[in-house]
């Protein structure tokens, strides 16, 4: 599976066919669509639109969206949704 690391401020939508890994603070003004979303310890992600991923793995941090949050499955370790 392809992997891509994101952080900081991102204008527009993020679409990726693989695993998006979030380190630190990440703010996306649009929607996030990916195969798998992983938020590492200390990471926080916010999207202005929907967040959609087949899988979600989190080891700390928060996830929030201005739209819907949809996952087929998720594994959560010490975080809040």
OpenMM code with the backbone's topology and positions (N, CA, C; nanometers):
from openmm import Vec3, app, unit

residues = "UNK UNK UNK UNK UNK UNK UNK UNK UNK UNK UNK UNK UNK UNK UNK UNK UNK UNK UNK UNK UNK UNK UNK UNK UNK UNK UNK UNK UNK UNK UNK UNK UNK UNK UNK UNK UNK UNK UNK UNK UNK UNK UNK UNK UNK UNK UNK UNK UNK UNK UNK UNK UNK UNK UNK UNK UNK UNK UNK UNK UNK UNK UNK UNK UNK UNK UNK UNK UNK UNK UNK UNK UNK UNK UNK UNK UNK UNK UNK UNK UNK".split()
positions = [
    Vec3(0.0837, -0.1171, 0.0000),
    Vec3(0.0000, 0.0000, 0.0000),
    Vec3(0.0887, 0.1242, 0.0000),
    Vec3(0.0544, 0.2211, -0.0838),
    Vec3(0.1249, 0.3481, -0.0865),
    Vec3(0.0965, 0.4252, 0.0412),
    Vec3(0.1956, 0.4999, 0.0906),
    Vec3(0.1795, 0.5812, 0.2105),
    Vec3(0.2202, 0.7243, 0.1813),
    Vec3(0.1488, 0.8182, 0.2426),
    Vec3(0.1809, 0.9594, 0.2286),
    Vec3(0.1607, 1.0251, 0.3637),
    Vec3(0.2558, 1.1074, 0.4061),
    Vec3(0.2476, 1.1787, 0.5325),
    Vec3(0.1984, 1.3204, 0.5064),
    Vec3(0.1017, 1.3650, 0.5878),
    Vec3(0.0520, 1.5013, 0.5747),
    Vec3(0.0553, 1.5710, 0.7096),
    Vec3(0.0708, 1.7031, 0.7061),
    Vec3(0.0652, 1.7865, 0.8260),
    Vec3(0.0530, 1.9315, 0.7798),
    Vec3(0.0262, 2.0198, 0.8739),
    Vec3(0.0151, 2.1617, 0.8408),
    Vec3(-0.1199, 2.1955, 0.7799),
    Vec3(-0.1247, 2.3076, 0.7069),
    Vec3(-0.2479, 2.3540, 0.6438),
    Vec3(-0.2487, 2.3157, 0.4970),
    Vec3(-0.3604, 2.2581, 0.4526),
    Vec3(-0.3736, 2.2133, 0.3136),
    Vec3(-0.5013, 2.2735, 0.2565),
    Vec3(-0.4893, 2.3490, 0.1464),
    Vec3(-0.6037, 2.4088, 0.0780),
    Vec3(-0.6670, 2.3070, -0.0150),
    Vec3(-0.7984, 2.2959, -0.0125),
    Vec3(-0.8697, 2.2078, -0.1044),
    Vec3(-0.8875, 2.0676, -0.0502),
    Vec3(-0.9188, 1.9754, -0.1429),
    Vec3(-0.9444, 1.8359, -0.1085),
    Vec3(-0.8157, 1.7544, -0.1069),
    Vec3(-0.8139, 1.6489, -0.0270),
    Vec3(-0.7039, 1.5527, -0.0255),
    Vec3(-0.7627, 1.4174, -0.0636),
    Vec3(-0.7197, 1.3639, -0.1777),
    Vec3(-0.7629, 1.2315, -0.2226),
    Vec3(-0.6376, 1.1493, -0.2486),
    Vec3(-0.6327, 1.0295, -0.1876),
    Vec3(-0.5124, 0.9467, -0.2007),
    Vec3(-0.5514, 0.8004, -0.2002),
    Vec3(-0.4977, 0.7249, -0.2929),
    Vec3(-0.5225, 0.5811, -0.3027),
    Vec3(-0.4153, 0.5077, -0.2231),
    Vec3(-0.4319, 0.5054, -0.0919),
    Vec3(-0.3350, 0.4424, -0.0033),
    Vec3(-0.3581, 0.4913, 0.1385),
    Vec3(-0.2518, 0.4872, 0.2185),
    Vec3(-0.2601, 0.5254, 0.3603),
    Vec3(-0.2092, 0.6678, 0.3795),
    Vec3(-0.2945, 0.7541, 0.4376),
    Vec3(-0.2532, 0.8881, 0.4777),
    Vec3(-0.2133, 0.8822, 0.6237),
    Vec3(-0.0941, 0.9280, 0.6556),
    Vec3(-0.0440, 0.9281, 0.7924),
    Vec3(-0.0334, 1.0725, 0.8397),
    Vec3(-0.0949, 1.1027, 0.9547),
    Vec3(-0.0958, 1.2379, 1.0090),
    Vec3(-0.0016, 1.2465, 1.1281),
    Vec3(0.0938, 1.3392, 1.1198),
    Vec3(0.1829, 1.3726, 1.2306),
    Vec3(0.1541, 1.5169, 1.2683),
    Vec3(0.1447, 1.5480, 1.3946),
    Vec3(0.1233, 1.6863, 1.4367),
    Vec3(-0.0138, 1.7382, 1.3967),
    Vec3(-0.0248, 1.8687, 1.3849),
    Vec3(-0.1502, 1.9346, 1.3503),
    Vec3(-0.1696, 1.9359, 1.1991),
    Vec3(-0.2911, 1.9037, 1.1551),
    Vec3(-0.3214, 1.9052, 1.0129),
    Vec3(-0.4613, 1.9613, 0.9927),
    Vec3(-0.4726, 2.0620, 0.9069),
    Vec3(-0.6015, 2.1229, 0.8761),
    Vec3(-0.6200, 2.1232, 0.7247),
    Vec3(-0.7289, 2.0611, 0.6793),
    Vec3(-0.7609, 2.0523, 0.5370),
    Vec3(-0.8903, 2.1304, 0.5147),
    Vec3(-0.8893, 2.2262, 0.4212),
    Vec3(-1.0086, 2.3089, 0.4010),
    Vec3(-1.1209, 2.2331, 0.3312),
    Vec3(-1.0887, 2.1282, 0.2576),
    Vec3(-1.1889, 2.0507, 0.1841),
    Vec3(-1.2155, 1.9162, 0.2485),
    Vec3(-1.2416, 1.8169, 0.1632),
    Vec3(-1.2701, 1.6817, 0.2121),
    Vec3(-1.1451, 1.5952, 0.2060),
    Vec3(-1.1464, 1.4868, 0.2820),
    Vec3(-1.0370, 1.3888, 0.2815),
    Vec3(-1.0957, 1.2549, 0.2404),
    Vec3(-1.0385, 1.1956, 0.1362),
    Vec3(-1.0794, 1.0633, 0.0905),
    Vec3(-0.9532, 0.9799, 0.0718),
    Vec3(-0.9475, 0.8651, 0.1395),
    Vec3(-0.8306, 0.7792, 0.1271),
    Vec3(-0.8702, 0.6356, 0.1594),
    Vec3(-0.7773, 0.5446, 0.1302),
    Vec3(-0.8020, 0.4042, 0.1612),
    Vec3(-0.7934, 0.3809, 0.3118),
    Vec3(-0.6918, 0.4406, 0.3755),
    Vec3(-0.6720, 0.4241, 0.5192),
    Vec3(-0.6186, 0.5548, 0.5756),
    Vec3(-0.6672, 0.5932, 0.6928),
    Vec3(-0.6210, 0.7136, 0.7607),
    Vec3(-0.5602, 0.6728, 0.8935),
    Vec3(-0.4370, 0.7152, 0.9168),
    Vec3(-0.3679, 0.6835, 1.0425),
    Vec3(-0.3238, 0.8127, 1.1093),
    Vec3(-0.3674, 0.8333, 1.2334),
    Vec3(-0.3288, 0.9506, 1.3104),
    Vec3(-0.2344, 0.9036, 1.4199),
    Vec3(-0.1105, 0.9485, 1.4117),
    Vec3(-0.0085, 0.9062, 1.5082),
    Vec3(-0.0212, 0.9847, 1.6382),
    Vec3(0.0419, 0.9365, 1.7434),
    Vec3(0.0375, 0.9999, 1.8749),
    Vec3(0.0717, 1.1482, 1.8623),
    Vec3(-0.0115, 1.2317, 1.9227),
    Vec3(0.0103, 1.3762, 1.9171),
    Vec3(-0.0454, 1.4416, 1.7926),
    Vec3(-0.0998, 1.3642, 1.7012),
    Vec3(-0.1544, 1.4192, 1.5773),
    Vec3(-0.3001, 1.4592, 1.5931),
    Vec3(-0.3392, 1.5660, 1.5266),
    Vec3(-0.4781, 1.6116, 1.5232),
    Vec3(-0.5110, 1.6454, 1.3786),
    Vec3(-0.6280, 1.6049, 1.3320),
    Vec3(-0.6683, 1.6364, 1.1960),
    Vec3(-0.8084, 1.6934, 1.1947),
    Vec3(-0.8275, 1.7961, 1.1137),
    Vec3(-0.9574, 1.8602, 1.0966),
    Vec3(-0.9785, 1.8809, 0.9479),
    Vec3(-1.0999, 1.8520, 0.9014),
    Vec3(-1.1355, 1.8758, 0.7613),
    Vec3(-1.2596, 1.9627, 0.7555),
    Vec3(-1.2627, 2.0555, 0.6615),
    Vec3(-1.3780, 2.1421, 0.6437),
    Vec3(-1.4965, 2.0676, 0.5848),
    Vec3(-1.4692, 1.9593, 0.5116),
    Vec3(-1.5740, 1.8772, 0.4511),
    Vec3(-1.5804, 1.7409, 0.5164),
    Vec3(-1.6170, 1.6410, 0.4371),
    Vec3(-1.6269, 1.5040, 0.4863),
    Vec3(-1.4898, 1.4380, 0.4985),
    Vec3(-1.4811, 1.3391, 0.5865),
    Vec3(-1.3645, 1.2505, 0.5937),
    Vec3(-1.4164, 1.1103, 0.5661),
    Vec3(-1.3593, 1.0450, 0.4659),
    Vec3(-1.4039, 0.9114, 0.4269),
    Vec3(-1.2836, 0.8217, 0.4017),
    Vec3(-1.2797, 0.7085, 0.4722),
    Vec3(-1.1708, 0.6125, 0.4554),
    Vec3(-1.2238, 0.4730, 0.4843),
    Vec3(-1.1653, 0.3756, 0.4182),
    Vec3(-1.2042, 0.2371, 0.4454),
    Vec3(-1.1641, 0.1991, 0.5865),
    Vec3(-1.0465, 0.2445, 0.6291),
    Vec3(-0.9982, 0.2118, 0.7629),
    Vec3(-0.9395, 0.3327, 0.8317),
    Vec3(-0.9462, 0.3311, 0.9641),
    Vec3(-0.8942, 0.4398, 1.0461),
    Vec3(-0.8201, 0.3812, 1.1646),
    Vec3(-0.6956, 0.4215, 1.1822),
    Vec3(-0.6141, 0.3753, 1.2940),
    Vec3(-0.5630, 0.4988, 1.3668),
    Vec3(-0.5841, 0.5028, 1.4981),
    Vec3(-0.5422, 0.6194, 1.5745),
    Vec3(-0.4719, 0.5787, 1.7029),
    Vec3(-0.3569, 0.6385, 1.7266),
    Vec3(-0.2815, 0.6145, 1.8490),
    Vec3(-0.2590, 0.7478, 1.9198),
    Vec3(-0.3664, 0.8180, 1.9483),
    Vec3(-0.3582, 0.9481, 2.0134),
    Vec3(-0.4010, 1.0579, 1.9188),
    Vec3(-0.4492, 1.1676, 1.9746),
    Vec3(-0.4916, 1.2797, 1.8922),
    Vec3(-0.6418, 1.2814, 1.8709),
    Vec3(-0.6864, 1.3766, 1.7930),
    Vec3(-0.8284, 1.3962, 1.7682),
    Vec3(-0.8541, 1.4038, 1.6180),
    Vec3(-0.9778, 1.3737, 1.5807),
    Vec3(-1.0212, 1.3867, 1.4426),
    Vec3(-1.1566, 1.4555, 1.4435),
    Vec3(-1.1731, 1.5550, 1.3565),
    Vec3(-1.3005, 1.6252, 1.3489),
    Vec3(-1.3206, 1.6764, 1.2063),
    Vec3(-1.4482, 1.7014, 1.1732),
    Vec3(-1.4803, 1.7456, 1.0379),
    Vec3(-1.6025, 1.8350, 1.0400),
    Vec3(-1.6097, 1.9257, 0.9420),
    Vec3(-1.7268, 2.0092, 0.9245),
    Vec3(-1.8410, 1.9311, 0.8623),
    Vec3(-1.8091, 1.8169, 0.7997),
    Vec3(-1.9087, 1.7291, 0.7380),
    Vec3(-1.9144, 1.5960, 0.8099),
    Vec3(-1.9447, 1.4907, 0.7348),
    Vec3(-1.9550, 1.3559, 0.7909),
    Vec3(-1.8184, 1.2899, 0.8042),
    Vec3(-1.8076, 1.1974, 0.9004),
    Vec3(-1.6886, 1.1141, 0.9172),
    Vec3(-1.7344, 0.9704, 0.8965),
    Vec3(-1.6774, 0.9025, 0.7938),
    Vec3(-1.7198, 0.7658, 0.7611),
    Vec3(-1.5979, 0.6734, 0.7508),
    Vec3(-1.6023, 0.5637, 0.8285),
    Vec3(-1.4995, 0.4600, 0.8234),
    Vec3(-1.5677, 0.3238, 0.8191),
    Vec3(-1.5126, 0.2305, 0.7406),
    Vec3(-1.5637, 0.0936, 0.7407),
    Vec3(-1.5236, 0.0231, 0.8695),
    Vec3(-1.4041, 0.0542, 0.9202),
    Vec3(-1.3581, 0.0006, 1.0482),
    Vec3(-1.2621, 0.1002, 1.1103),
    Vec3(-1.2453, 0.0942, 1.2417),
    Vec3(-1.1435, 0.1768, 1.3051),
    Vec3(-1.0878, 0.1092, 1.4289),
    Vec3(-0.9619, 0.1361, 1.4540),
    Vec3(-0.8919, 0.0927, 1.5741),
    Vec3(-0.8487, 0.2189, 1.6455),
    Vec3(-0.8861, 0.2338, 1.7713),
    Vec3(-0.8587, 0.3553, 1.8443),
    Vec3(-0.7811, 0.3232, 1.9712),
    Vec3(-0.6734, 0.3983, 1.9928),
    Vec3(-0.5901, 0.3817, 2.1113),
    Vec3(-0.5760, 0.5169, 2.1799),
    Vec3(-0.6491, 0.5424, 2.2876),
    Vec3(-0.6333, 0.6645, 2.3663),
    Vec3(-0.6643, 0.7931, 2.2925),
    Vec3(-0.7753, 0.7987, 2.2201),
    Vec3(-0.8104, 0.9192, 2.1452),
    Vec3(-0.9596, 0.9437, 2.1533),
    Vec3(-1.0043, 1.0518, 2.0965),
    Vec3(-1.1486, 1.0797, 2.0916),
    Vec3(-1.1890, 1.1119, 1.9498),
    Vec3(-1.3141, 1.0767, 1.9169),
    Vec3(-1.3692, 1.1069, 1.7844),
    Vec3(-1.4743, 1.2138, 1.7974),
] * unit.nanometer
topology = app.Topology()
chain = topology.addChain("A")
for resn in residues:
    res = topology.addResidue(resn, chain)
    for name in ("N", "CA", "C"):
        topology.addAtom(name, app.Element.getBySymbol(name[0]), res)
